[in-house]
Amino acid sequence: MLDHLVSQGNGYLLTSQVLLSGVSKPTLAEYVRKRNMERVARGVYLAADAWPDELYQLQLANSRIVYSHETALFLHGLMEREPRFTSVTVRAGYNATHLRKMGIRVHQVKADLTGLGASDVKTSFDNTVRAYDRERTICDVLRFKDAMDIQVFQHAMKEYMASPQKNLNHLMAYAKAFGMEDAVRTYTEVML
């Protein structure tokens, strides 16, 4: 049963899943020891022959984060290269000191805006993480464009506007929620 859970989890084994399946903690500990699995986060183990997925591991250890900004651009294929920093968004008031110490860029928004546009996205290792959808990500990029690499910004905007998957209605709804309708309208009119 535990081998099956590891296989389903792309090499990851979660204590919570093991306990739900009726296996005891001592049995889990023995399995982890015999299989030489690595503990990568609290309650998260990685098989010795599996590739580590840092975004997935971070998500498992911090369930309240949502990948955003350059990291979300990368996950959506709107960035040419892997970002130098991992960027996440959390609700205002969330203690993110541990994330900042890890070198992660943390953005905070009002609690009612944290979930706006959050969706499930696959990493390059085929694991599912929470990230903002393309439209929310474009809004975030526009809001923080002065702090971004200009080439990353321009490439993301060009790729998004050229994409048949773009949803300008969602984009404008998010822009309204953030009070930036004029800026979004200006960019979309210029680029379309």
Secondary structure, 3 states (H helix, E strand, C coil): CHHHHHHHCCCEEEHHHHHHCCCCHHHHHHHHHHCCCEEEECCEEECCCCCCCHHHHHHHHCCCCEECHHHHHHHCCCCCCCCCCCEEEEECCCCCHHHHHCCCEEEEECHHHHCCCEEEEECCCCCEEEEECHHHHHHHHHHCHHHCCHHHHHHHHHHHHHCCCCCHHHHHHHHHHCCCHHHHHHHHHHHC
